[in-house]
């Protein structure tokens, strides 16, 4: 059995009056991500982790922010395309683990929905998707509510 692991990281600044989308779910908040796409740091980190499993580069290589085709794009579309790359090479996604760092709003009420949405987009079951949220105890850019970051690890296998 061929088992591969990859890790991903993404960060976006927050701006007043913008949409906040995390894990494929729109969350009510006074701030949202400043980004070329919808700025979903969780999906972007997961995409990078998945791409890393097979040494396929990063999300910026496949979907450059200089390409107008990706302006405002729903990151679930990007995730679906990344999964197609994984599956087309004969691998399956074993599991995903993602941590989102953000001071506010509280993300716990949204995590189960994120897991369901992400699982559906990746063609796996929600028990294979872990989403965790943390504040940074008011430390760093996340703690000052200037931005949001996400870390992800992916495991894929080929029998």
N, C-alpha and C positions, 0 to 999 in steps of 0.2 A: 504494500500500500504506500502510495506517495502522499505525504502530508506536508503542507506548506503553511507558514504563518506569515502574516504581514501586519504592520502597524501604520496608523495614520494620525495626523494632527491637522486641525484647521482652526483659524481664528478670524473673527471679523469685528470691526469697530461697531459700536451701536450709535444710532442717530435718532433724534426725536421724530415721532410721527411716522416711522416706517413700520412695515409688517415684520413681525417676528415669527419665523418658521423654524421649528426644530424637530428633527426626526420625522419630517413629512407632515407635521401638525402645526396649524396656525394657532398661536397663543396670544391672547389679549395682553397687551402691555403698552406702555407709553413710548417705548423705544423698539427699534428693529435693526437688523443688520444692514450695514452699508456694504453693498456688493454688486458685482456685475450680474450674477444670477439672483435667485431668491435669498442667497446667503445662509442656507441651512448648514451650519457648521457640523452638525452631527452626521448628516448624509455625506458631506464632503470628506470628513475624517474616515467614515466607513468605506467610501469609494477608494481613498488612498490606501487603506489597509488591504482591501481586496486586490487592488492593482499590485500592491507590494508582494502579495503571496506568489505571484507568477512573474515578478520583475518586469511589469508592463509600464513602468513609469509612474506618473502621478496624474491627478485630475486635470492639472493645468496643461499637461501634454496632450491629453485626449480632447479636452474642452477648453481651449485657451480663452482667457478673458479679453483678448483682442478681437475675438470673432463675434460679430454682431448677431450671429445665429443663436448665441447663448445668452444674450441680453435678457434679463428677467426670467430666464427659464426655470421651470419647476425642477428642483434638484432630484425629485423622484424619477424623472426622465433620465437624468444622468446615471443614477443608481441602476436603473433597469439596463441601460447600455453597458455599464461595467459588468453587471451580472451576466449579460450575454457573452461578453469576452471570456469570462471564467468558464461558463458552461460550454461554450464552443470548443474549448480546449480539453473537454472531458472531465473537468473537475466539478465537484459539488461543494456547496458551502456547508461546513460543519457547524460553525457558530460565529457569532459576532458579540463583542463586548465593547461598549462605548460609554464614556464618562463625559458629561457636559458640565463645564464650570461657568457659573453665572450667579451673581449675587441675588438678583430679583428678575422676574417673579419666581415664586416657588414652582418647581417643575414636577414634583411628585404627583399632582393630580392628572398630569398628562402622559406619564410614562407608559402606562398600559396601552393607551391608544397609539403612542409612538411605536411600541413593540409590534403591535398588530399591523400597523401601516407598513413598517419596514419589512416585516416578515412577508407580507403579501407581495411587496415590490420585488423581493429577492427570491420568491418562490420557495420559502422554507416556513417552518412552523414557529410561532411566537416563542416557544420554549427554547429556541436556538438564538434568540436575540435578547441580550441584556443591555438595558439602558440605565445608567445611574446618573444622578445629579449631585453636584456639590456647590456650596458657596466657597469662597476663599477667605471667609472670616474677615471680609472687608479689606483684604490685602491684594495688591497688584491691580492690573487694569480691570480684571473681572470684579474684584471687590469694590473698586471705585465706580463700577457700572459704566465703564468706558467701552467694554467689549465683552465678548463671549468666546470661549474656546471649547474644543472637543478633542478627545483622544479616543482612538479605536484600535482594536485588535481583531483580526479575522483569521480563522482557520479553515482551510479548504483541503479536500482530499480527493484522490483518484485511486480507484481500486484496480 
